[in-house]
Every structure is written in C-alpha cells, then in structure tokens.
Amino acid sequence: VRVWSKFRMQQRSAQNPSALAPPQTVQAVPPGPTLPLGRGNTVLITHESGEPTSDVLEERFLVAQVRAILQPVAAPLQAPLLYVEFFNFSNAHFAVVNGVRVVTPAPKIDMFLVHRRLRSNHLPLGDIIPMDSVRQVVQLIPKFGAVASLEMTCDNSLDVAREFYINSFADKETFHAILSYQ
C-alpha cells in the first residue's frame, strides 16, 4: 500500500463553471512526536452511495476528516483512496420543506453545526472512500460554549471539541459551494 500525507485538488469555480478555482492542499499527517494526534483536514464528500443526491435530503453530502491517503499497489493499479472519519449534521436546527425535515444553519451565525459521528465505544466512525468523492475543502470552527477547554490547541481542536461550525464564509468559493449543497 502506498501512503501519502497530502494531496492537491482543483475544481471548477462554483460561481463560474468555465473557470478553475485555486488549487487546495488536503493534509492527512499521521501521528508523530510533534503531532501526537496527527493532522487531517476536513472535506465535504458526496453521499456514501457515490451519488450527489440521495433520497434523504440531509444526507446528500457528508463532512469528513481525512486521516490517511492510500493506494493499493496490486495490479491493476487502483485510484487513490481516503480513510476518513465522519461528522453528522446537527438536528438542533431544521426546517420542514414539502413534508421533509431539512437541516438548516444555526440562527444568528448562519453556519451549519456538525459533531463527530461516534461508534458505540465512543471512537470515531470512519470508512475508506474513493478520493474522487471529495467535493470541497471545508473549515470547521470549534463551538466553544461558555468556556473553552484549556487543553485545546490549534493542533488538537478537531479531536478535543465536540461540536463545530462549518465555516461557509472562509472565501467566496466555499460560500457558494455550501449554498449549492444545501
């Protein structure tokens, strides 16, 4: 198995499909002496069925943290794969549209709220997905509440915090991409 610590992606602009958006790098740094928990960027991926639309509207897209980038070396050579850990969209904010419950952004801040999807043993739920499932790099902002954890740093915030806002205001491309995925 080949393993990489990052990949670059470039896609069409959400505003102008004939233009290319700037390339972005997605990291999946394994744990080590300087980063005991590693570092994995977060991305928006298509539904696990591989389809951008699903029968369940709130599950058309998922947020995931990339933990490893790998490629089996057996012939025939396969496309790279990602090991990711999933986040769930919070049900705290929703609307009913045509009889269907749809997740909505948090009021006043206008950003979607997510939390890490956990197994029954409280470990993150992950899976291996095709790299071409990635649709957009997204930034997650920890939801601090009244008091921020003293152990939280920029290197471990995705592992320490429980809830996060999806920063749809990071740049114009992200803003328009998040709007189009709703």
N, C-alpha and C positions, 0 to 999 in steps of 0.2 A: 504494500500500500504506500503510495506517495502521500506526503502530508505537507501542506503549506501553512504559513502563518498569516497570509493576506491574499486578497485578490482585488483587482480593479474592475469596476463596472462603469459602463457608459450607456446611456439610453437616450431616447428621443425626448425632447422637451415636452412637458405636459401642456404648455401654452401654445407651442408651435411644433407639431409633429414632423415638420420638414427640417427642423434644426436639432442638432445634438446638444444635450446638456453636458456640462463639465463632467469629466470622469471623477469617480469617487473610489476610495480605497476602503475595503471592509477587512478588519483585523480579526484574527482568531489566534491570539497568542496563548500558548499553553502555560500552565502554572510553572513558576520557577522561583529562584531566590528573591528576585526583586518584585515579582508579582505573584504572591502565593496563590491567588485565585485565578490567575491568568487575566486576559482581557479579550472580550468578544463584543464586537459592535452589534447593534440591533438593526433589523431589517423588516420590511413588510413583504410577506410572501403570499402567493396565491394559495387558495384553499388546498388542503392535502389531496383532494381529488385531482388536482392539476388544472382545474377549471377556474377561471377568474370569477365565475358566478356559480352560486350554489343554490339549492332550494331554500336554504336558511340564510336570509339576508345578512345577519350579523356575523356569519362565518365565511363570507366570500374571501376575506383576507385575514391573515393572522400576523401577529407581531412575534418575532423570534430573535433570540440572541445566538449568533454564530459562535460555536465553541471549537469547531475543527473543520478544516477543508481537506478533503481526501479524495484519492482516485485509486481504484483497484488497478493493479498492473497486469492482471491476467488478460490474455488475448481473447476476443478483440478488445482493444483499449476503449474504456467507457469514459463518458463525460464526467467531470469532477462532481463530487457530492459534498454536502454540508451536514455536519452534525449540529443540530440546533436545539435550543430549549425554548419552549413556548410561553407566551403570555396570553391571558384571557382579557377580553374587553370587559370592563366592569358593568354590571347590571344596575348600578346605582342611578344612572341617568339613561332614560329611554323615552321613546315616543311610540305610539301605536299608529301605523300608517297602513291603511287599507286592511285592517284586521291583523297586521303583522307587527310584532314587537321589534323595534329597531333601536340599537344603541345610539345615544347622542352625546355630543361633547358636554363636559361639565359646565354648568352655568357660571357666568362672570369671568371665567378664564378661557372658555371656548376651546378647550383641548380635551381629547378623549383620555379616559382613565383606564389603565390596564394594571393587572397584577400577575405575578409569575404563576403559571399552571404547575401544580404540585401533585405528586403521586400520594397514595395513602400513607407512605412512610415519610412524607414531607420533603422528599428530594425532588428537584425539578424534573418535569416531564419533558423528554426530548425524543428526537427521531432523526433519521437520516433522510434527507430530501435532495432532489436534483438542484444543482446550482442555478439552473435557469428558472426556478420558482421565485427567485428574488425579483421584486418589482421596484423597490425603493429603499434607500438607506433612511432610517428614521432615528431621531434622537429621543431618548427617554429622560425625563426630568423627575427625580425622586419627589414624591409628595411627602413633605416633612411633617405636617401636622403642627401641633403647638410647640413641640420640641424636636430638634434633630438629634439623632443618635451621635454620641461623642466618638464612636468607633468608625463612623462613616467618613470615607475619603473619596477623592475622585477615582481612585483605583478600585475601590470595592463597593461603590454605591449601588451597582446593579445586583449585588449579592446581599447587601445589608438591608436596603429599603424593601418595603412590602408592596407599595403602590407607586405608580409612575404616571406622569402625563406624557402623551405623545406630543412632541414639540412641532406642531404644524406650522409654526411661524419661523422656523430655522432659516428658510430662504423662500424665494418665490416658487421655485420648482417643487419643494416639499409641500408648500401650502396648496398649490394647485393639484398635486398628486393626491394628497389626503382628501381634498374636496371631491376628486373624481372617484375615489374608492368608497365613498360613503354610500 
